[in-house]
């Protein structure tokens, strides 16, 4: 599986004019909201606390954020279908939950359901039109659909909103790569690698781009660094095998192919 270049969100609220939304969810229930005093017999003893409309809303928000955090954990652990269902549960209760919209879109896009992902990213932008992370993911998905001019516009807008962010530039480079604009892709990836030397997706795609430009040794150097940072990624090792084959080094290529097979379980 190739390194992911999507930008997940880890909270549900619109960002504060910044790129990727960081930090934990900040929609929390009021202190003590939703608690009931229960007797040993299981019935409410006296007045029920926290049953006013505001407290019920707070309880719903708290439950939604717990489900959202569970979805994030499921996605990180590779339980994609479970994560998608959990995000959908959040969205049923709160259709404007920005993080759930964005993150379910990522999972759908990675699963090849690009059109469905696009719907979620567009819905997320209805909540927060100037979110660079959502714009980045929208641009990446449009690129996957071959809608390059639209994708480039979304990514250019994300870069304008977050000039120091690396996610939009990596995705713009991938879009250029798909269009055969290898020199433009290399310029974007070179910028990213200068800013963040350990960015694995940038190193991986830079290896692909440099190979297309005929700079095989530089491509291998980029992929070797990516492999050191992400030694469990089969696609990195497979591509290194291809490049060693191009250099007429069959023994080195065989080692890379074998490692790729071991990692992919084939």
C-alpha positions in Angstrom: 0.0 0.0 0.0 1.4 3.4 -1.0 2.0 6.0 1.6 -1.1 8.0 2.2 -1.1 11.7 1.3 -4.5 12.6 2.6 -5.0 15.0 5.5 -7.2 13.7 8.3 -8.9 15.9 10.9 -8.9 14.9 14.6 -11.8 17.1 15.7 -15.2 18.1 14.5 -15.3 21.9 14.5 -14.2 24.3 11.8 -10.5 25.3 12.0 -9.3 28.6 13.2 -7.7 29.9 9.9 -5.0 27.2 10.1 -4.1 24.3 7.9 -4.5 20.8 9.3 -6.8 20.9 12.3 -4.8 19.8 15.4 -5.7 19.0 18.9 -8.5 17.0 20.5 -12.2 17.5 20.0 -13.2 20.7 21.8 -16.9 20.1 21.9 -17.2 18.9 25.5 -20.3 18.5 27.8 -20.7 20.9 30.7 -19.3 19.6 33.9 -21.7 17.1 35.4 -24.1 17.2 32.5 -26.0 14.0 31.9 -25.4 12.4 35.3 -28.3 10.8 37.2 -28.5 9.9 40.9 -29.6 6.3 40.9 -30.5 4.3 44.0 -29.4 0.7 44.6 -32.7 -0.4 43.2 -31.9 1.1 39.8 -34.5 3.9 40.0 -33.8 7.6 40.0 -33.6 8.9 43.6 -35.1 12.3 43.8 -34.8 14.9 41.0 -33.0 13.8 37.8 -29.9 16.0 37.3 -28.9 17.2 33.8 -32.2 16.5 32.0 -32.8 20.0 30.8 -32.6 20.6 27.0 -29.0 22.1 27.2 -27.8 19.0 29.1 -29.4 16.7 26.6 -27.6 18.5 23.8 -24.3 18.3 25.7 -24.8 14.5 26.3 -25.4 14.1 22.5 -22.3 16.0 21.7 -20.2 14.0 24.2 -21.5 10.7 22.8 -20.8 11.9 19.2 -17.2 12.8 20.0 -16.7 9.4 21.7 -17.9 7.7 18.5 -15.7 10.1 16.5 -12.6 9.2 18.6 -13.5 5.5 18.2 -13.7 5.9 14.4 -10.2 7.5 14.4 -8.8 4.6 16.4 -10.4 2.0 14.1 -9.0 3.7 11.0 -5.5 3.9 12.5 -5.7 0.2 13.3 -6.7 -0.7 9.8 -10.4 -1.5 10.5 -11.6 0.6 7.6 -15.2 -0.7 7.3 -15.8 -0.3 11.1 -14.4 3.2 10.9 -16.6 4.2 8.0 -19.7 3.0 9.9 -18.7 4.9 13.0 -18.2 8.1 11.1 -21.6 7.6 9.5 -23.1 7.2 12.9 -21.6 10.6 13.9 -23.0 12.2 10.7 -26.5 10.8 11.3 -26.5 12.7 14.6 -24.6 15.8 13.3 -24.4 16.2 9.5 -22.2 19.2 10.0 -19.5 17.4 11.9 -16.4 18.5 9.9 -14.0 15.9 11.0 -16.3 13.0 10.3 -17.2 14.4 6.9 -13.5 14.8 6.0 -12.3 11.5 7.4 -15.0 9.3 6.0 -14.2 10.9 2.6 -10.6 9.9 3.0 -11.5 6.2 3.7 -13.9 6.1 0.8 -11.3 7.7 -1.5 -8.6 5.2 -0.5 -11.1 2.4 -1.1 -11.6 3.6 -4.7 -15.1 5.2 -4.1 -14.0 8.6 -5.4 -17.4 9.9 -6.3 -18.8 9.2 -2.8 -15.7 10.7 -1.2 -16.2 13.8 -3.3 -19.7 14.3 -1.9 -18.3 14.2 1.6 -15.5 16.7 0.9 -17.9 19.1 -0.7 -20.3 18.8 2.2 -17.4 19.5 4.6 -16.6 22.7 2.6 -20.2 23.8 3.2 -19.3 23.8 6.9 -15.9 25.4 6.5 -15.2 26.7 3.0 -11.6 27.8 3.8 -10.3 24.7 5.4 -6.9 23.8 3.7 -7.1 20.2 4.8 -10.5 19.5 3.2 -9.5 21.4 0.1 -6.3 19.3 -0.1 -8.3 16.1 0.1 -10.9 17.4 -2.4 -8.0 18.2 -4.9 -6.5 14.8 -4.4 -9.8 13.1 -5.1 -10.5 15.2 -8.2 -7.0 14.2 -9.4 -7.9 10.5 -8.9 -11.0 11.1 -11.1 -8.8 12.7 -13.8 -10.4 16.1 -13.2 -7.1 17.8 -13.2 -8.0 21.5 -13.7 -10.5 21.3 -10.9 -8.1 19.5 -8.7 -5.3 21.9 -9.3 -7.6 24.9 -8.5 -8.6 23.3 -5.1 -4.9 22.6 -4.3 -3.7 26.0 -5.3 -6.4 27.5 -3.0 -5.3 25.3 -0.2 -1.7 26.4 -0.7 -2.8 30.0 -0.7 -4.6 29.5 2.6 -1.7 27.6 4.2 1.5 28.5 2.3 3.7 26.5 4.8 1.6 23.4 4.6 3.2 20.3 2.9 0.0 18.3 2.2 -1.3 20.5 -0.6 2.1 20.6 -2.3 2.5 16.8 -2.2 -0.9 16.3 -3.7 -0.3 19.0 -6.3 2.9 17.1 -7.2 1.0 13.8 -7.6 -1.5 15.6 -9.8 1.4 16.9 -12.0 2.9 13.4 -12.1 -0.4 11.9 -13.4 -0.5 14.6 -16.1 3.1 13.8 -17.1 4.4 17.1 -15.9 7.4 15.6 -14.1 9.5 18.7 -13.8 6.7 20.6 -12.1 6.1 17.7 -9.8 9.8 17.6 -8.9 9.8 21.3 -8.0 6.9 20.8 -5.6 8.4 17.7 -4.0 11.8 19.3 -3.6 10.1 22.2 -1.7 8.3 19.7 0.6 11.5 17.6 1.3 13.4 20.8 2.2 10.7 21.8 4.7 10.1 18.3 6.0 12.9 15.9 5.3 11.1 12.9 6.8 7.9 13.2 4.8 7.4 9.6 3.5 4.8 10.3 0.8 6.9 13.1 -0.6 10.0 10.9 -0.7 8.1 8.0 -2.3 6.5 10.2 -5.0 9.8 12.0 -5.5 11.4 8.6 -6.3 8.7 8.0 -8.9 9.2 11.4 -10.4 13.0 11.3 -10.5 12.8 7.9 -12.2 10.6 9.4 -14.9 13.1 12.2 -15.3 15.9 9.6 -15.8 17.6 10.4 -12.5 17.6 6.8 -11.3 20.3 7.1 -8.7 18.6 10.1 -7.1 15.3 8.2 -7.2 16.8 5.3 -5.4 18.3 7.6 -2.7 14.8 9.1 -2.1 13.2 5.7 -1.9 15.9 4.3 0.4 15.2 7.1 2.8 11.5 6.5 2.6 12.1 2.8 3.3 14.1 3.6 6.4 11.3 5.8 7.7 8.5 3.3 6.7 10.1 -0.2 6.6 6.7 -1.9 6.5 5.6 -0.4 3.2 5.7 -3.0 0.4 5.2 -0.6 -2.5 8.4 1.3 -1.6 10.5 -1.9 -1.8 8.8 -3.0 -5.0 9.6 0.3 -6.7 13.2 0.0 -5.5 13.3 -3.4 -7.2 12.1 -1.9 -10.4 14.8 0.7 -10.3 17.6 -1.9 -9.5 16.4 -3.8 -12.5 16.7 -0.7 -14.6 20.3 -0.4 -13.4 20.9 -4.1 -14.4 21.5 -5.1 -10.8 19.4 -8.3 -10.6 20.6 -9.5 -7.2 19.7 -6.2 -5.5 16.4 -6.2 -7.4 15.6 -9.7 -6.2 16.1 -8.7 -2.5 13.7 -5.8 -2.9 11.1 -7.9 -4.7 11.3 -10.6 -2.0 10.9 -8.0 0.8 7.9 -6.5 -1.0 6.3 -10.0 -1.2 7.0 -10.6 2.4 5.4 -7.3 3.5 2.4 -7.8 1.2 1.8 -11.4 2.3 2.0 -12.7 -1.3 
